[in-house]
Amino acid sequence: MSHALSLDIRPLLAGAGSLPMLVQAPEPGLDLMEALGELKPLVAEHLYSAGGILFRGFEVGGAEAFREFAAGFGDPLLNYEFGSTPRSNVTKGVYTSTEYPAHQSIPLHNEQAYTLEWPMKIWFYSMIAAQTGGETPIADSREIYRRIPARIRERFVEKKLMYVRNYGNGLDVEWSQVFNTEDESAVEAYCRAHNIECEWKDDGELRTRQICQAVSRHPVTQDSVWFNQAHLFHISNLQPEVRETLLDVVDEEDLPRNVYYGDGSPLEETLLDEIRGVLDECTVSFPWLENDVLMLDNMLTAHSRAPFTGKRKVVVAMAQGHSISKRL
């Protein structure tokens, strides 16, 4: 690719800070992989400060070409292990985005912040843009950390968080899908290796508990970030009628997912509502165009999904696994 093309990079949204930075193809239909050599230095220069970069106007060429592009940044693509939502494998290292019904929104979150290991990099590729809606709103996790009231932040940091999950029973993802195995002993081995407490219940289903961070520190920038999924896992995230129906069917300890303080005491819903308010304030959103590719630093930037109509296909790749299990 000729350097005479001189790629421009600028904030996508005027007046909304630098997230996301936009890299616009200098001419329509330029092949994204062919531009990789010139894009990599731009990413190295801007990703840590901006938190996310949107590549727009390039020709991507399908899921396999997207996989090559994401892998081209130098790290092997990760499998979706210990996932919390249904996804399908598209090609090696590339997955569908969360397969929730179109009318539902998915709250803002950092990928796999409900565990002790997560990808540092995540890419989204808009193969088919929805007829309406379907955005992937994003937010600066550093800004969220700064805006969370200190009394909440200190409480969460001190007490940590315990995520409780009950798999299967027609209410959530089957454990065999979450752990990518039908072998109970392989599940137990995975849990031991990842600081996850697991138990097989009388009905043969699985329950796991894991104590995790509420905030974290970025290993490169050293920025403090709000990094958990308490607001998403807590039962108060459900619509009141869904919550009531679920509690009619199962005891609280058997809910598909819930979250407590690290000592098992309940989280205050008023605090979670305050946290959700901060997340809303920090959210920025833009409509997808076909062939858009969004690259995020997963610790610096959270993402979500808006409801949509029509067909939508956004696929995802993740790389550069990071673990804090030794340090927590």
N, C-alpha and C positions, 0 to 999 in steps of 0.2 A: 504494500500500500504506500503510495507516495506521501511523503511528509508535506508536500505542497498543499494537501487537502486541509491541513491545520484545523483540527477539531476544536470547537468552542465548548466551553463548560461554564454554566451559569445556573443560579437558582431557578427552579421550575416555576415557583410561585412567588410573584412579587410581594414583598412585605411580609413574608411568612418565614424569614430566616433562610438558611441554606439547605434545608431538608425538603425534598431531595434535590441534589444537584442534577442538572440536565446535561447530558451529552447528546447533541443532535447530529445525526449523520449529515455531512456537508452536501451530499447528493442523495436523492431517493434511491432505495434499493441496494445500497452498499452492503456487501456481505459482512455480517457481524464478526465471523471468525477471521476474515481477512484483515479486519481493523484491530484485532486483539493486540498486536504488537504496539500499536499506538495508544490503545485504551489502557493498557496495564500501568504505564507511568502516571496517567491521569487518576486512576484508582488509588495508586500508592500515595499520590499527593493529596487527594481530597476525601477519601472514604472516612478516615478517622476524624476529620474535622466536621464533615457534613453528616456522617452516619449512614447515608444512602445515596446511590447514584442511579439515575434513570437513563437507559440507553434507548433512544427513540429515532425512528426513521430508518433503521437498518433492516436488512433482510436476514431473518434468523435461520429459516430453512427446516423447521420441525424439531421434534423432541430430541432426536439423536444429535443434531447440530448444536442444540442448546446444551446438551450434556458435555459436548466437546468444549464449548465456550467456557462453561463453569469450571470444568476440570483444567482448562488452560491457565488458570491463575495459580496452579502449582500444587494444589492439595487434592488427594483422592476424595471422591464424593462419598458421602456417608450413607449408610442404610438408615431407614427410619425405625430405630429401635426404641422400645418402651414408649411407643406413641400413645397419645391420649384420645385421638380421633381417627375415624375411618379414612383411609387413603388407599389408592391403588398404585402399584408399580407401573410406570409407563415404559421406561427403558432403564437399564442399569444405573442406579443413582438418581433417577428422576421419578417424581411421584406427582399424582394429582394433588391439588390443594384440598383442604378438608372437605369431605363429601357430606356436607350438611344441606338440608333443604334450602331452596333458593330464597324463601321468605325469611329465613333466620339470619340474624347478624351474628358475627363471631367477635367477642370483645377483644380489645387491644391486648397483646401479649408478646413476650419474647419467646421464641421457639424453645421448648423444653426447659423453661425456667422453673418447672415443677419438679426438677430432679437435680442431680449433682454433676451431670455431664450434658453438654449442649454443643451445637455447631456455632462457630464464631462467624461464619459467612453463610448467607442464604440468598438464593436467586429465585425470582419469580418471572415466568415467561407467559405473556398474554397471547395465547394461540387464537382464542376467539373472545372478542370483547362482548360483554352482555349488551342486550338491547337497551336496558336502563339499569342504572345502579351497578352493583358488582365491583365497586372500587376496593382497593386494598389500602385503607387508611393507615397512616403511620404516625409515629410520635417519637420524640427524642427522649430516651430513657434517662439522660443526665438532667434534662429539664424537669421531668417527672420527679426525680429524686429531690431536686431543689425545691419543688413546689409542695411536696407532701409535707404536711405540718410536722414540725420536729417531734412533737409528743407522740405522734403515730409512728414515725420513722424509728424513734428510739425504742418504742415498745416492741415493734416487729423485729428489730435487730437483736434486742436482748432475748426475746422469747423464741425466735425462729418460727418455722412453720412445719406442720406435719400434714402431708397429703395422704388421704386414705382413699383407696380405690377398690371397688368390687367389680369384677369382670363378669361379662356374660349375662345369663338369666334373661336374655332378650331385652335388657335395659341399657347395656353398653357393649363396647367392643369385646369380643371373646379373648380370653387370655392367650389362646394359641395364635391369634393374629397379632396381639401386642408384642409377644415374645418371639414370634416367627418360629414356633416349634409346637409339636404335640406332646413333647416329652416333659413330664412333670419334674424329673430330676434336673433337666437342663434349665428349667425355669428357676428352680431352687439355687442352682449354681450361679446363674446370672444375678439373682437377688443378693446372694452372699458377696459376690464380687463388686456389687454396686451399692452397698450399704442400704439395701431395701429389706425390710422385715416382711416375710410372707407367711401366709397360713392357708391351708386347704380347709374349707368349711365342710360341714356335714353333707351338704348337697353336692359336693365335688367341685364347687366353684372356688375361685381364688380371691383372697383379700391381701392387699399390700399396704404397708405404711412406710413413709420415708420422711425423715426430718431434713429440711433444706433451708437455704438462705432466703432472706427477705430482700437484702440488697447485696450487691457485689461490686468488685473493683475490676475495671477493665485491665487485662494484663499488659497491654501496650501503652495506652494513654494514661493509665492510672486514675481515670475518672471514676467516681462513685456513681452507680446506676441503680435505679429501682428495678429489681429483677426477681419477680415471683409471679405466680398465677392465683394468688389467694382470692381475688375478686371474681375469677372465672370458675374456680373449683367449688367455691362456697355455694351452699344450697340457695342462698339469696340471689344467685345469678339466674335462677329459674323463674319463669313467670309464676305468679302466685297459684294459679289453678293447676299448673304442672307440678309444682312443689307439693300441693295438698294431695293430689292424686298419687304421687310417688310415695308419700309418707303413709297413705292408706294401704299401699301394697307391701312396703318393706319398712323395717325399723331403721332409725337414723344410721346405725352402724353398718347397715347393708346398702346404703345409698350408692349408686354407681361411683360417685366421687364426692368428696367433701374435704374440707381443710380445717385444721385446728391450730392453735399455738403448739409449739414443739412439745410442751408438757401435757398436751391433750385437752387443755381447757378451751372453751369456745371463743371464737373470734366475735367481736362486737359488730353487729350489722351496721351500726351508725358509722363506725370507722371505715368499713368497706364502702359505704355510700360516699363518704368524703373522698376516698381514694378514687372511686369511679368518677367523681366530679373533676378531680385533677386530670385524670386520663382524658376526659372529654375536652377539657381546656387545651390540652397539649396536642390534640389530634389534627393532622393535616391530611387533606384528601384531594385526589385528582382522578379524572376518568381514565381508564385504560384505553389505549389504542392497540389495534392488532399489531403484533411484533414488538411491542414494548418489552424490555427486559429491565427489571429492577433488582439491583444488588444492594443488600443491606449488611452492615455489621450487626449481627444479631444481639450483641450486648448493648450497643449504643442506640439501637432503634427497634421499637416494638411495631407489630403490624396487626391488622384485623381484617374483617371482611364485611362489606355492606350487603344487604339483601339485593336481589336482582330479578329481572325478568328476561325471558329469552334464553338462548343457549350461552353458556360461558365456559371457557376452558382456560384455566391458569395452571401451569405445572411448576414444580418446585424442585430445586436441587440445594443440597447443603454440603458444607465442607469444613475442615479444620476443627475437629473435635477438641473440646476443652473440658478439663475436669478439675473440680475443686474438692473432690471427696477426701483427698489426703489432708486438706487444710481446714475443713469445717470442724 
